[in-house]
Amino acid sequence: MRVRFGWLVALAAVASLPLAAQTDAYVKRGSIQREGRAWVEETVCGAPVQEGGRLVLRTHMGSVRVKPGPADRMECQVRVSAFAGSEQEARAWLSRFELTVRRVTGGSVYLGGEVMPDYPRRVGWNVSYEIQVPLRFNLDIETRAGGIEVERSEGELRVVTAGGDIRTGDVTGPVRAETAGGNIELGSIGQRLEARTAGGCVTVGDVKGDAVLETSGGQIIAGRIEGSVRAETAGGDIILRSARTEIVATTAGGQIRIGEGGGSVRAETSGGSILLSAARGPIRVETAGGSINLYRIQGAIQATTAAGKIFAQIAAKPETFAASELETAFGDIEVYLPPDLALTIDATIEMAAGHKILTDFPLQIEDGEPRYQPAVVRGRGPVNGGGQILRIRTVGGNIEIRKLTPALLESLQQKQQWLWEQWQEKEKMRLERERLREQQRQKRREKEVKREQEPPSPF
């Protein structure tokens, strides 16, 4: 069913429809009302659906909000506002908005909103959709301008907007969320997830599948990922609580914080520190400027920083440890090893100038130059019979290689917990600042709406 209209009435009007109309797709237009300097038309629409069906929404503009409703029908309230000098002019403009409601096989429904090509470009439009569908329903929503909010869903979810925020509660099915400019905030996701924004932050709870998280400018925060995760941002921090398999985290400028990695880990930042709480697979971490802190690493390590300290707690066994390298241009390197791990150590300070190699293991230390001279200091030798090579390099800094005793392990665990608590406290403060900023923005919006609703001046 197609109908041209301005904007849509309250859902209570559905009760006034004939019974036959309520068993098919319908649109009921409302009268045009003056609200300050805007003319508003509200309409209700709906259609019978079945649980497990799909809502397909395509609209040229407008914010969209979807929440759970009756199990056997879709109900929609659409509100269109236009700023015009007279009611006659407003009617002419609002008539250029076309709404489509159509039943689809399988208990699904199509809802479309389109502005006709000849609408006056100078008109200020404001469109919003309030939609109710069954909780167990699939959603496919696209808007060219506006935010999208889904309260919660037990189906698949695809949401795309050319400009606006995307927010959801928990979703049990797979999710794909894309915005060309805005934040993405998602609850827990029951299957795989793809979330991309060209400018904004990405925040998501736990994900019971693989996750792809991308933004061209903003931070990325995610909970526990049951599959693999790829997180990329052109500028912002990356915080990942854990992932069962592979982790790839890259940022052009920001810190990286990763909890536990069940597989391989690759983390790269052009400027910021890196913290990894645990990893079972091989890891590769690199920063152009910042410290690197690695805890409970069971596989091979490739860690590089141009300027900063490297801390590495290796918890590997002979069958899991592989050739590794730790390198910093300027900074200290601390390495903690299990007392019984078989490996071969090759440690070098390129320009010692008083810096030393301190070790709990029997290494051959070569230091042939006077103290405080830019000489090379080397420490080499097999440990527990020798094995895979651990190379440690710093241009200027101390190297410490320590045995991981029970008392020291407890101390490191406390330090690790303290680092996470420090981050959580900083994140709480950041969220509070953001909440206050959002309150200020909301107050400004309310003032703007109030000014718009004021009657025009007679002068």
Residue pairs with C-beta under 8 A, 6 or more apart in sequence:
1 25
1 26
1 27
1 100
1 101
1 102
2 98
2 99
2 100
3 27
3 29
3 98
3 99
4 95
4 96
4 97
4 98
4 99
5 27
5 29
5 41
5 43
5 80
5 94
5 95
5 97
5 98
5 99
6 29
6 32
6 39
6 40
6 41
6 80
6 82
6 90
6 91
6 93
6 94
6 95
6 97
7 30
7 40
7 41
7 42
7 43
7 78
7 79
7 80
7 81
7 94
7 97
7 127
8 29
8 30
8 41
8 42
8 43
8 44
8 45
8 76
8 77
8 78
8 79
8 80
8 99
9 28
9 29
9 30
9 42
9 43
9 44
9 77
10 30
10 42
10 44
10 77
11 44
11 75
11 77
11 130
11 132
13 28
13 30
13 44
14 22
14 28
14 44
14 46
14 75
16 28
17 26
17 28
22 46
22 73
23 48
24 47
24 48
24 103
25 45
25 46
25 47
25 48
25 101
25 102
25 103
25 109
26 45
26 46
26 47
26 101
27 43
27 44
27 45
27 99
27 101
28 43
28 44
28 45
29 41
29 43
30 41
30 42
30 43
30 44
31 41
32 39
32 40
32 41
32 87
32 90
32 91
32 94
33 39
33 40
33 41
33 42
34 40
34 87
35 81
35 452
35 453
36 451
36 452
36 453
36 454
36 455
37 83
37 452
37 453
37 454
37 456
38 81
38 82
38 83
38 124
38 126
38 452
38 453
39 81
39 82
39 83
39 84
39 87
39 90
39 94
40 79
40 80
40 81
41 79
41 80
41 94
42 77
42 78
42 79
42 80
43 77
43 78
43 99
44 75
44 76
44 77
44 78
45 75
45 76
45 78
45 99
45 101
45 111
46 73
46 74
46 75
46 76
46 101
47 73
47 74
47 101
47 102
47 103
47 109
48 72
48 73
48 74
48 103
48 107
49 55
49 72
49 73
49 74
49 103
49 107
49 108
49 109
49 133
49 134
49 137
50 72
50 106
50 107
50 134
51 71
51 107
51 134
51 135
51 136
51 137
52 106
52 107
52 136
52 137
52 138
52 155
53 104
53 106
53 107
53 108
53 109
53 134
53 137
53 138
54 104
54 106
54 108
54 109
54 137
54 138
54 139
54 140
54 155
54 156
55 66
55 74
55 108
55 109
55 111
55 131
55 133
55 137
55 138
55 139
55 140
55 141
56 104
56 108
56 109
56 110
56 111
56 140
57 64
57 110
57 111
57 112
57 129
57 131
57 139
57 140
57 141
57 142
57 143
58 110
58 111
58 112
58 113
58 114
58 142
59 111
59 112
59 113
59 114
59 127
59 129
59 142
59 143
59 144
59 146
60 113
60 114
60 115
60 143
60 144
60 145
61 113
61 115
61 125
61 127
61 143
61 144
61 145
61 146
62 78
62 113
62 127
62 128
62 129
62 143
62 145
62 146
63 127
63 128
63 129
63 143
63 146
63 147
63 148
63 149
63 164
64 128
64 129
64 131
64 141
64 143
64 146
64 147
64 148
64 149
65 128
65 129
65 130
65 131
65 148
65 149
65 150
65 151
66 131
66 132
66 133
66 139
66 141
66 149
66 150
66 151
66 153
67 131
67 132
67 150
67 151
67 152
68 132
68 133
68 134
68 135
68 151
68 152
68 153
69 75
69 132
69 133
69 134
70 132
70 134
71 134
71 135
71 136
72 134
74 109
74 111
74 131
74 132
74 133
75 131
75 132
76 101
76 111
76 129
76 130
76 131
76 132
77 129
77 130
77 131
78 99
78 113
78 127
78 128
78 129
78 130
79 126
79 127
79 128
79 130
80 94
80 97
80 125
80 126
80 127
81 125
81 126
81 127
82 90
82 93
82 94
82 123
82 124
82 125
82 126
83 123
83 124
83 452
84 90
84 93
84 123
93 119
93 120
93 123
96 115
96 116
96 118
96 119
97 113
97 114
97 115
97 116
97 119
97 127
98 112
98 113
98 114
98 115
98 116
99 111
99 112
99 113
99 114
100 110
100 111
100 112
100 113
100 114
101 109
101 110
101 111
102 109
102 110
103 109
103 110
104 110
108 138
111 129
111 131
113 127
113 129
115 125
127 146
128 146
133 139
135 152
135 153
135 154
136 154
136 155
137 153
137 154
137 155
138 155
138 156
138 157
138 173
139 150
139 153
139 155
139 156
139 157
139 158
139 159
140 156
140 158
141 148
141 150
141 158
141 159
141 160
142 159
142 160
142 161
143 160
143 161
143 162
143 164
144 161
144 162
144 163
145 161
145 162
145 163
145 164
146 161
146 163
146 164
147 161
147 164
147 165
147 166
147 167
147 182
148 159
148 161
148 164
148 165
148 166
148 167
149 166
149 167
149 168
150 157
150 159
150 167
150 168
150 169
150 171
151 168
151 169
152 168
152 169
152 170
152 171
152 187
153 168
153 169
153 171
153 172
153 173
154 171
154 172
154 173
155 171
155 172
155 173
156 173
156 174
156 175
157 168
157 171
157 173
157 174
157 175
157 176
157 177
158 175
158 176
158 177
159 166
159 168
159 175
159 176
159 177
159 178
160 176
160 177
160 178
160 179
161 178
161 179
161 180
161 182
162 179
162 180
162 181
163 179
163 180
163 181
163 182
164 179
164 181
164 182
165 179
165 182
165 183
165 184
165 185
165 200
166 177
166 179
166 182
166 183
166 184
166 185
166 186
166 197
167 184
167 185
167 186
168 175
168 177
168 185
168 186
168 187
169 187
170 187
170 188
170 189
170 190
170 205
171 186
171 187
171 188
171 189
171 190
172 190
172 191
173 190
173 191
174 189
174 190
174 191
174 192
174 193
174 209
175 186
175 189
175 191
175 192
175 193
175 194
175 195
176 193
176 194
176 195
177 184
177 186
177 193
177 194
177 195
177 196
178 194
178 195
178 196
178 197
179 196
179 197
179 198
179 200
180 197
180 198
180 199
181 197
181 198
181 199
181 200
182 197
182 199
182 200
183 197
183 200
183 201
183 202
183 203
183 218
184 195
184 196
184 197
184 200
184 201
184 202
184 203
184 204
184 215
185 201
185 203
185 204
186 193
186 195
186 203
186 204
186 205
187 204
187 205
188 204
188 205
188 206
188 207
188 208
188 223
189 204
189 205
189 206
189 207
189 208
189 209
189 211
190 208
190 209
191 208
191 209
192 207
192 209
192 210
192 211
192 227
193 204
193 207
193 209
193 210
193 211
193 212
193 213
194 211
194 212
195 202
195 204
195 211
195 212
195 213
195 214
196 212
196 213
196 214
196 215
197 214
197 215
197 216
197 218
198 215
198 216
198 217
199 215
199 216
199 217
199 218
200 215
200 217
200 218
201 215
201 218
201 219
201 220
201 221
201 236
202 213
202 214
202 215
202 218
202 219
202 220
202 221
202 222
202 231
202 233
203 220
203 221
203 222
204 211
204 213
204 221
204 222
204 223
205 222
205 223
206 223
206 224
206 225
206 226
207 222
207 223
207 224
207 225
207 226
207 227
207 229
208 226
208 227
209 225
209 226
209 227
210 225
210 227
210 228
210 229
211 222
211 225
211 227
211 228
211 229
211 230
211 231
211 243
212 229
212 230
213 220
213 222
213 229
213 230
213 231
213 232
214 230
214 231
214 232
214 233
215 232
215 233
215 234
215 236
216 233
216 234
216 235
217 233
217 234
217 235
217 236
218 233
218 235
218 236
219 233
219 236
219 237
219 238
219 239
219 254
220 231
220 233
220 236
220 237
220 238
220 239
220 240
221 239
221 427
222 229
222 231
222 239
222 240
222 241
223 241
223 242
224 241
224 242
224 243
224 259
225 240
225 241
225 242
225 243
225 244
226 244
227 243
227 244
227 245
228 243
228 244
228 245
228 246
228 247
228 248
228 263
229 240
229 243
229 246
229 247
229 248
229 249
230 248
230 249
231 238
231 240
231 247
231 248
231 249
231 250
232 248
232 249
232 250
232 251
233 250
233 251
233 252
233 254
234 251
234 252
234 253
235 251
235 252
235 253
235 254
236 251
236 253
236 254
237 251
237 254
237 255
237 256
237 257
237 272
238 249
238 250
238 251
238 254
238 255
238 256
238 257
238 258
238 267
239 257
239 423
239 427
240 247
240 249
240 257
240 258
240 259
241 259
242 258
242 259
242 260
242 261
242 262
243 258
243 260
243 261
243 262
243 263
244 262
244 263
245 262
245 263
246 263
246 264
246 265
246 281
247 258
247 261
247 263
247 264
247 265
247 266
247 267
248 266
248 267
249 256
249 258
249 265
249 266
249 267
249 268
250 266
250 267
250 268
250 269
251 268
251 269
251 270
251 272
252 269
252 270
252 271
253 269
253 270
253 271
253 272
254 269
254 271
254 272
255 269
255 272
255 273
255 274
255 275
255 290
256 267
256 269
256 272
256 273
256 274
256 275
256 285
257 275
257 423
258 265
258 267
258 274
258 275
258 276
258 277
259 277
259 278
260 277
260 278
260 279
261 276
261 278
261 279
261 280
261 281
261 283
262 280
262 281
263 280
263 281
264 279
264 281
264 282
264 283
264 284
264 299
265 276
265 279
265 281
265 282
265 283
265 284
265 285
266 283
266 284
266 285
267 274
267 276
267 283
267 284
267 285
267 286
268 285
268 286
268 287
269 286
269 287
269 288
269 290
270 287
270 288
270 289
271 287
271 288
271 289
271 290
272 287
272 289
272 290
273 287
273 290
273 291
273 292
273 293
273 308
274 285
274 287
274 290
274 291
274 292
274 293
275 293
275 419
275 423
276 283
276 285
276 293
276 294
276 295
276 297
277 295
277 296
277 416
277 420
278 295
278 296
278 297
279 294
279 296
279 297
279 298
279 299
280 298
280 299
280 320
281 298
281 299
282 299
282 300
282 301
282 302
282 322
283 294
283 297
283 299
283 300
283 301
283 302
283 303
284 302
284 303
285 292
285 294
285 301
285 302
285 303
285 304
286 302
286 303
286 304
286 305
287 304
287 305
287 306
287 308
288 305
288 306
289 305
289 306
289 307
289 308
290 305
290 307
290 308
291 305
291 308
291 309
291 310
291 311
291 331
292 303
292 305
292 308
292 309
292 310
292 311
292 312
292 328
293 311
293 419
294 301
294 303
294 310
294 311
294 312
294 313
295 313
295 412
295 416
296 313
296 315
297 312
297 313
297 314
297 315
297 316
298 315
298 316
298 317
298 320
298 321
299 316
299 320
299 321
299 322
300 321
300 322
300 323
300 324
301 312
301 314
301 324
301 325
301 326
302 324
302 325
303 310
303 312
303 325
303 326
303 327
304 325
304 327
304 328
305 327
305 328
305 329
305 331
306 328
306 329
307 328
307 329
307 330
307 331
308 328
308 330
308 331
309 328
309 331
309 332
309 333
309 334
309 397
310 326
310 327
310 328
310 331
310 332
310 333
310 334
311 333
311 334
312 326
312 333
312 334
312 335
312 336
313 336
313 404
313 412
314 321
314 324
314 335
314 336
314 337
314 338
314 341
314 404
315 338
315 404
316 338
316 341
317 338
317 341
318 341
318 342
318 387
321 341
321 343
321 387
321 388
322 388
323 388
323 389
323 390
323 391
324 388
324 389
324 390
324 391
325 390
325 391
325 392
325 393
326 333
326 335
326 390
326 391
326 392
326 393
327 391
327 392
327 393
327 394
328 393
328 394
328 395
328 397
329 394
329 395
329 396
330 394
330 395
330 396
330 397
331 394
331 396
331 397
332 394
332 397
332 398
332 399
332 400
333 392
333 394
333 397
333 398
333 399
333 400
334 400
334 402
335 390
335 392
335 399
335 400
335 401
335 402
336 402
336 403
336 404
336 408
336 412
337 343
337 361
337 383
337 401
337 402
337 403
337 404
338 403
338 404
339 403
339 404
339 405
340 384
341 383
341 384
341 387
342 382
342 383
342 384
342 385
342 386
342 387
343 382
343 383
343 384
343 386
343 387
343 388
343 389
343 390
344 380
344 381
344 382
344 383
344 386
344 387
344 388
344 389
344 390
345 359
345 361
345 363
345 379
345 380
345 381
345 382
345 383
345 389
345 390
345 392
345 401
346 378
346 379
346 380
346 389
346 390
346 391
346 392
347 357
347 359
347 363
347 378
347 379
347 380
347 391
347 392
347 393
347 399
347 401
348 376
348 377
348 378
348 379
348 391
348 392
348 393
348 394
349 355
349 356
349 357
349 376
349 377
349 378
349 394
349 395
349 396
349 397
349 398
349 399
350 376
350 393
350 394
350 395
350 396
351 374
351 375
351 376
351 395
351 396
352 367
352 369
352 373
352 374
352 375
352 376
352 377
352 396
353 372
353 373
353 374
353 375
353 396
354 371
354 372
355 377
355 394
355 396
355 397
355 398
355 399
356 377
356 398
356 399
357 363
357 365
357 377
357 378
357 379
357 398
357 399
357 401
358 398
358 399
358 400
358 401
359 365
359 379
359 399
359 400
359 401
359 402
360 401
360 402
360 403
361 381
361 383
361 401
361 403
362 381
362 383
363 379
363 380
363 381
363 401
364 379
364 380
364 381
365 377
365 378
365 379
366 376
366 377
366 378
366 379
366 380
367 375
367 377
367 378
368 375
369 375
369 376
379 399
379 401
392 399
392 401
402 408
404 412
